[in-house]
Amino acid sequence: MIRQAASSFLIYIICCCRYYYSSSLLPRGALAFTTSSPLRTKNYHFPPSESSSVLDGSSSDTNTMTTDSTTTGITIPHLSPTTLANLVDYTISFSAANGLQVQQKSERSATSTSSSYITAPISLLPQAYPHGQFQHGLALSTPFNLLVDRISRNGKFLQETLKGVRDVDEFTGMLLTLYEAIYLSDGHSSEQHAKGADRLGILRSDYMLNCSQAANNEYSIKQVELNTIASSFAGLASSVAKLHGFLTRRLGEEGLQEFLDVNERAVMGDSSDGIVDGDGERGVPQSLAMIRLPAAMAVAYDRYCARFNIGSSSNNDNNNGEHKSDAAVIKPVILFVVQPNETNTVDQRLLEFALWDNHEIPVVRMSLGEIHERVTLDEASGRLTIQNDDQGDNCGAVQEVAVVYFRAGYAPTDYPSGYNTADGSGIEWLARERLERGSAAKCPNLGYHLAGTKKVQQELARRGAVEQFFEGDEADVAAQIRTAFAGLYSLGADANEEDMEAVKDVLFNDAKGQYVLKPQREGGGYNYYGENLANKLKENCTITVDDDGNNDVTLSPDLSEFILMERLFPPQQRAILLRNGQVEGTGMSISELGCFGAIVSSGDGEVVHNEYAGFLLRTKFSGVDEGGVASGFATLSSPYLC
């Protein structure tokens, strides 16, 4: 009887999992999980959602991807059709069984709340990666965590660095204005709650391998950017690593190893001998993200509860006077600030489920608009509470917020009501300010958020900038951080001779392919490359010729919101990319490594938790400039250490 019931339940679950594509993806009625023709290719760009950095790679006309729009499959060098079919079959099944999926964007009606899911955009196989450089990226996590924390507390540095940006970038200007009002003023007592609150950082530093003549033409990692808000894909990337670990072990001796070996030689060259130095293992490592990120959030949560003497059980009677409420009080929560109509829900839910499974910490998900309506701030105590409606299990109960975790709020589009808070119309900004002023730990607080701007990244590359945060016995930490810096150049009023030489290199020496123009934005799709970069500079520069025939360039103030960055040239290797559960194509690709870090510090600067917290790898075809996964340019992958 039990077996029959389980079988019936399984059939029910399978029926519920028949997720259909919307008309914008495939013809109506096509099944997302159809495996009879998994090699049909289709291009689809996922809408921008969450912070996802951009890959900066080279283009090559000789590396055009190979695609086949028929159901008969595609030809991939060093991989038999049978092995390819097995790979796709295993991948689709693994994704369905392990939640390696993204939610489809669809119009929800008032009477329907159903959701459908498709396989996340992934690389079918892992990408070869030097073990030593992978370890280097991991080792840099804790130094960069410390750097962000110290920058967040240095108001003078942030003001001086961002003063040119705030005048031309309203979004960054608003963040800086709120930071000054809350953390740099000695005014209202409510600001003291924010100053005394713990700071939680879930950071991700993104790197590309770059070949340098100064390093004997060997590849070394260089930082692309440092993400300090909504650092996404930790959950899905952990699942991809598990998938790739399974595939390489299961099919390694069944026609897969030759493909992996060819990629390894493309990256490692003559140094490829199939042996990993030290105590490392050849193959796909395990990501610790779904263990360490929830653990760091639990540290911040437990510290809040201990600080205010809040027990973990429902209707606790041990609250101190300033935190008592006449209404029913239930266990404090971690508030996930999310976008309306979010599609990357699975990645977020994996973190939510791990918080409950490992630490029994509940999560509430709300948009900034919902927070403005339902979250209140007690000015006297700094207590943030969610007022529930009169329906459901928690009807009328007050939920206290111990930690605020932002998975939204990193882009102007997250604040659709505008910037006017004086008349009460800019409700998203009012919600952001209310959360910031509370006693709950913020991930990130405004200081951490500002520390992740491109302008701060560029300023840190200047001589002595990092060193001011690591003096005396910590000088070696600054030196360690500096090894990861690429060339970064200012386009603001503080541009020096070195910066202007880079600009002239683009304008007069046809070096447009050697640089990337980046604004103060998170998410893919905002950068300028090649001819677009050169045109953007020309449109915003005044060029004159002096008496000696030398070109003189004056930068427009509008360029202050951008930085110019050295373009990185990582090794190219073959990849097979999957979108919508189907092979999009195969071709030469480049990858970007992201290393997560987690830090918890007190209001007065004591670091109580600081560790490396997992990784992800993103892969895209080498002829594509942009590279965000959520913005539809790249796919999730994992490193094959060699």
N, C-alpha and C positions, 0 to 999 in steps of 0.2 A: 504493500500500500504506500509506504514512504517513498519507495523508488518510483512508483507511478506518479505520485504527487510531484516529486522533484523533476521528473521528466516533463510533466505538464507545465510546470513553472518555467523550465528551460525553454520549451517551445514558445511560451508566452513572451519571454524575454527576447528571443530571436525575432519574433514578429514585431515587437516594439522597436527593434533595432534596424528595421528596414527604412533607413533614412534616405529620403528622396532629394535629389537636386532641385533647386528652384530653377525657373525658366532662364535666369541670368547665367546659369552655369552649364546646363545640359538641356536637351529637349525634355519637355515634361514627361515624367514617368520613368526616366533613366535612374537606375539604382546606384547609389554611392558605393555599395559593397558588392556589386556585381564582379565576379572573378572570371567569368567565361571569356571576357575580352579585356584583360587588364592593361594591355599595351596600347590602347587607343590614347592618343595624346590630345591635350587641350590646354591652352594658356588661360590662366585666370589670376588676376591680382587681387589678393585679399585687401580689404579696406584698411586704412591706417587705424591702428589700435594698439595702444600702449607704447612704452618707450622701447624702441628697437634700433640699434645703431646702424650706420651705413658702412658698407664694404667699399674700400677704395682700391680698385684693382685695375689692371691694364686691359686694354682692348686689343684684339688681334683678328684681322680678317681671316687668318688661317685657322682659327679655332672656333668656327661657327658650329653651334650644336647641331646634332643630327636628330631629326624627328620623323615620325611616320604616323600619319593620321588614320591609318587603316587598323583593322583588328588583327592583322597577321603578325604584328610584332615589329621590333626594330633590331638592327644588327649592331652588336657591341663588341669591339675588339677584345680578345682574351676572355670572352665569356660566351659559353654555348647557349643556344636558345632554351635548352632544357633547364640549365642552371638559372637563367634569367627568369623563366616562368616560375621556378620554385621560389626564388627570392621574392618575387612580387606576391605570390600566394601566401608565403609565410608573413610578409610584411603587412598585408591587408588584415590577415587573421590576428596577428599580434597587436596591431593598432586597435582593432575592435575589442580585443580581450583586455587590453591594458590602458585604455583611455588615451591613446596617442592620437587625439582628434582636436578639431576646432569646431566651434558652433557655426552653423550657416547663418548668414545675415538674412533675415526675413521680416516681413511685415506682420506684426502681431495684432490681432484684433482684440476687442474687449472681451470676447467670449472664448478666445483660444490663447493658451499660454504654452502650447507645445513647441518643442525645439527639435531640430535635427542636426546631426553631426556628420562630419566627413574626416577622413584621414588628414592629419596635419601635413603641411608641405615639408617633405623630408628628402634627404639624400638616401638612395637605396642602400648604399654601402658607406662605411667610414672612410675618412681621408687620411692618407699617410701624414704623420706629424713627428718632428724630431723630439725624442724623449727629453733631452736636455732643455730645450726651449719651452716645452710644456711645463717642466718643473720650475723653470725660471718664472713663468707667469704665475704659477701657484704661490711661489715664495714672495712675490710682490704684493699679494693681496693684503696682508696685515700692514705693511708700510703705507700703502695707499689709503687704507682705512684710517690710520692715524693722521695722515695728511689732511683728509677731508674734515675730520673732527676738529683739527686745530685751525684750519681755514675758517670753519663755521663760527668760531669764537673771536676771530680777528676782524672786527667791524671796519677798522681803518683800511685794511687790505682790500676787503670786498668793495668798500665805497670808492677807493682810489682806482681799483681795477675796472670797475663797471661804470664809472662816471660818464664815459663817452658813449656807452651802450644805452644807458637809460634814456637818453634824449632822442634816440632814433628807434628804439625797440620798446614799445609800450608795455609789452608783457614782462620783460625782464625788469623794466622800470618799476612796475607795480610790485613785483616780488621784493625788490630792493627797498621800496618805500615801506612796505609792511614789516620787513626785517628791521629797518631803522626804528620804526614806531614801537615795535614790541621788544626788541633786544638791546637797542642802544639808547633808549630814553629812560629817564628817571621819574616818569610821570605817574600814571594811574597804578594803583596797587595790583590790579589784575595782571599787569605785565610780569609781575614777580612769579606768577604761577608758571608761565612759559619758561622763564629763565631758570627756574628750579626743576623743571621737568627733565626726565631722562631723554637721551637722544639715541634713537635706533637707526643704524645704517645698514641697509641691504644694498650693497653696491656691486657694480660689475665693471671691471676694467677690460676693455676690448683691445686685442692686439692682432697685428698682421706680421707674418714673417716677411722680412725684407732683406734683399741681398745687397751687401755693402762691400766695396773694394777695400775700405779701411779694415774690414774684418776678414780679409783673405777670401773674398767672394763667398763667404758662408752666410747662411740665413740666421738672422736673430730677430726676436720679437720687438716690434715698435708699437707704442700705444696709439690707437685710433681715437678713442675717447674714453672718458670715465663717466659712467651712468650712476647718478645718485638718487634718482626717483623712478619708480615703476620699472625697475630692472627686471625684465620679464623672461619667460621661457625656462625658468629653472626646473619646473615640473616636467614639461614636455621633453626638455633636453635630457633629463635623467632617464626618461622612458626610451628615448632614441638610443642612448648609450647601452641600455639593456638589450634593445632590439639588435643593435649591431654586434654586441658581444655574442648573442645567441647565433646570429647568422654566420659570423666568421668561424665560430667553433663548430656549428652544425654542418656547414657546407664547405668548410675550408679544404677538405680533402675530396670534395665532389665537384671540382672544376672552378672553385672560387679563388684559390691561392694565387694562380698566375696573374689574375687581375690585380690583386693586392700587391704582389711583388713588383709589377710594372710601375704602379703608382709610387711605391717606396723608392724605387731607383730614380724616378722623376724628381723626387724631393731630396733624397739623401745623396744621390750621385755615387761616387766611388766609395763613400763612407758607409754605404748600405751593406751590411754583412749579416743581417738577420738577427743581430744580438743587441740587446738593450743594456747599456752600461749600468753599473751599480746594482741596486736591488729591484729595479723596475722590471716589468714584464712586457714582452712584446704583445701588442694587441690593444683592445679597447679597454680603457680604465673605467672604473665605476665612479659615477658622480655622487657626492655626498650631500647634494643640495637639499633633498627632501628630508634629511636628518638635521643638518646644521642650520638651515634657515629657520625652520620651526623652533629649534632649540634657542636661537638668539631671540626670537620673538617671545618665547616663554620666559627668558631671563628678564626682559623688559616688563612683561606682564606680572611676573612674580614680585619684582621690585616695587611696582606700583601698589600691588595688594598689600605688601609688607609695610610700605611707607604710610599707607592710610588705614592700616589695620583692618583690612577687608578679608573676611574668610572666603572660602571657595564654595560653600554650600548655599543653596537657595534660602532666601529670607534670613540671612545671617544676622544675629543680634549683637555681633562684636564690633560693629562699626563705631568709630569715634564720633563725637558730637557733631563735627562739621560735615560729616559725610552721611548722617542719618537722614532718612526720608520717611514721610508719613505713608507714602505709597509702597506697594509691595516691591521689594528689591530682590533681584535675582543675580546670579553669578555675573561678574564683570565680563565684558566682551572685548575682542579685538575688532575694530571697525575697519572694514575694507572699503576704501573710497574707490568706486568703479565708474566707468562710463555707462551712460544709458545705451541699451542695445549692444552691449559688449559681445564680441565674437570669440575672444580668447578666454572664455570662461573655464575651460577644462584645466588650463595651466594654473589658473587662480584657485580652482576648486581642489586640485591636488594638494596645494599648500594648506588650504582650509581643512581638508580631511586629515592631513598629517598633524596639524595642530591638535585636533581632537583625539586622534588615535594615540599619539605619543604623549600628550600633555593635558588632555581633557579641557582644552580652552575653546570656548564657543566663538564663532565668527558671525558678524552681521555685515551684510553688503548693502551699501547705499550710495547713490549718486550725490554730487554736490548740491543739486537741487533738492533732493529729498532731505539731505542734512540740514539745509536752511529751514525746512519746514518742521523737522521733528527732533533735532538735537539742540539742547539748551546748555548754556554755560552759567554756572553759579559763580558770580563775580567774587563772592567772598571766599569760596573754597577752591575755585578752579575746577570744580567737578563738571565733567561733560556727561550728560545723560540723554538716552533715547527714550522718548515717550511713545509707548506702543498704543495702538488703537484698542477699541473695546471688543475686538474679535480675536480668536486664535488662542493658543496655549498660554501666551503671556499677556492676556488682555489686561490693560490698565497698569501693567507692571513698568517699572523704571529700570532700564538697563544702563549700568555705568560703563563708560568707555575707559579702558585701561591703556590701550595702545591704538593709535591711528596709523593705518598702513595705506599709503597712497598708491593705487594702481591707475589713477587718473589725476588730472590737475597739472600735467607737465607741458601742455600746449594751449595756445589761445582758444582753440576750438572747444576746450573743456569749460570755457566761461562764456557761453553764448549770450548771456544777458548784458554783457558789456562791463565797462570799468567804473561806472558811476555808482559808488557806494554811498555817497552823501544823501541821495534821494531814495535809497533803498532798492534801486532797480537792479544793481549788479549782484544778484543773489548768490551766484557761485563764489564770487570774491568775498562776500560777507560770510559765507559758510567756511571758506578757507581761513579767514581771519579768526572766526570763532573757535575753530579747532586748534589753531595755533596758540591762542591765548590760554587754553586749558592746561590742566596739570598732567594730562595723559602724555605718555611717550609718543613722539611723532617719528614716523618713518617715511620721508625725511622731515626734519624741521626746515624752516626757511633757509637757515645757514647752510645746511647740507645741500639743499636744492641749488642755491646760488653757487656753491663750490663746484658743481658739475657743469657750469656753463662753459661754452667753448672759449670765451674770452679769458676766463680764469685758467683754463688749460694752456692757452697761449702764453699768458703772463708767467706761469710757473716754469716755462721753458727758458726764460731769461736767466742769465747768470745771477746767482745769489738768491733767486726767488724761493726755491724749495729750501735752500739752506737756512733761511731765517726761521723756519719751523722746526729745524732739527739742528740744534747747536751743541757744541761741546762734545760729550761722549756719543751723541747720536749722529755725528757727521757722516758716519758710514751708511746710515739709513737714507740720507739725502742722496748720497752717491749711488746707492742701489736703485732708487727711484729714477734718477736721471738716466740710467742706462736704457730705459724704455722710451725716452722721448725722441720723437721725430722732429724735423724742422717745422717750426710754427712761427708765424709772422703776423704782426699787428697791422691793421688797416685804419686805425683810429688816430686821434691827435697825438698819441704817444709813440707813433711809428718812428723807429730810429733808422739809421743808415742801412743796417742789415735788412730791415723790413722792406725798405724802399728798393733795395737791390733785387729782392725777390719779385716785387711788382714790375720792375723794369725788365726782369728776365722774361716775364710773361708777355709784356707789351712789345718788346723790341727784339728779343732773341728767340721768338717762336718756341718758348718753353712751356706753353699752355698745357702740354701733356704731362708736365712734371709736378703739377700742383693741383690742389682741390680747394675750392672756395666754400667755406662753411658758415652758416648763420647760427644764431643762438637758439637752436631748435632740437628737440628730441624726436626720434622717429625717422623713417626713411623717406627720401624723395625731395629733400630741400637743397641739396648740394649742387654746385656748378662745376662742370668738367669741360676740358678741351675748349672748343670754339665758344661755347656758352660762357665759360669762365672768362675768356679773353674779352668777349663782347661786354660782359657785365662790368669789368674793370674799365674798359674804354668809355662806357657810358657814364661812369662816375669818376673820371679823372680829367684834369685839365693838363694838357701837354704843351709845353713851350720849349723853344730852342734858344740856348744862350749864345753869346758872341763867339764862343769856341766851337759851336756846332753840337754841344752836348744836350741831350734831352733832359728836361726838368719836368717832374710829375708832381701835381698837387692833387691830393685825394679829397673827394667829396665827403662831407660829414656822414652822408648816408651809408658809407662803407664801414662805419664804426661798429655796426652790428655783426660784421663778418670777420673771420680770420682766414688767412691763407696758410695752407698746410702742405708740406712735402707729400707728394703722392708716393705710395708704397707699391712695391712690385714683388708680390709673393710668388712662390713656385706654382706652376700650373700642373694639374693632374686630371685624369679623366674622372667624371662623375656621372651618375645616372640619377636624375631628379624626378621625384614623384609629386604630383599635385592632384588633388581630388581623387586620390586612390588609383591614379593611372600614371604610367610613365610619360613624363612631359618630353623627355629627350635625353640624349647623351652628348657629351662634349667636354672640352677642356674647361677646368674650373679653378677658382681660387677660394680660399677659406679665411675665416676670421675667428679667433679663439676669444671667448669671454670667460673671465675668472671671477666668480662671485666672492665677495667678502662680507662678513657680518661683524658689526661692532655695536656695543652698548656702552654709553658713557653717562655719567651723572651731570646734573646741571652745573656743578662747579668744576667739571673737567676730568674727573676720575674715570679712567677706562676700566670697566669691570668685565668686559668680554670682547675679544678680538681674535678672529680666526678666518682662515680660508674656508669657503663654504660651497664648493662645487664649480662646475664648468658647463659651458656649451660650446658648440662649434656651428658656424653658419657657412653654407656653401652656395655659390652661385656660378653661373656660366661666366667665363672670363670676359666676354664681350659686353657684359651688362655693368654699367657704372654704379648704380645704386644697389643697396643690399639689404634693406630691412626685411625681416621675415613677415611681420604683420602687414607691412605695406606692399607685399607681393613680389619682392625682387629676389629674395634668397630662400633657402630651405634650411631646416635644422639638420645637423649632422653630428658626428662625433669623431674624435681623433683616434687614429690607429697608430699607436706609439711604436717607433722604430729607431 
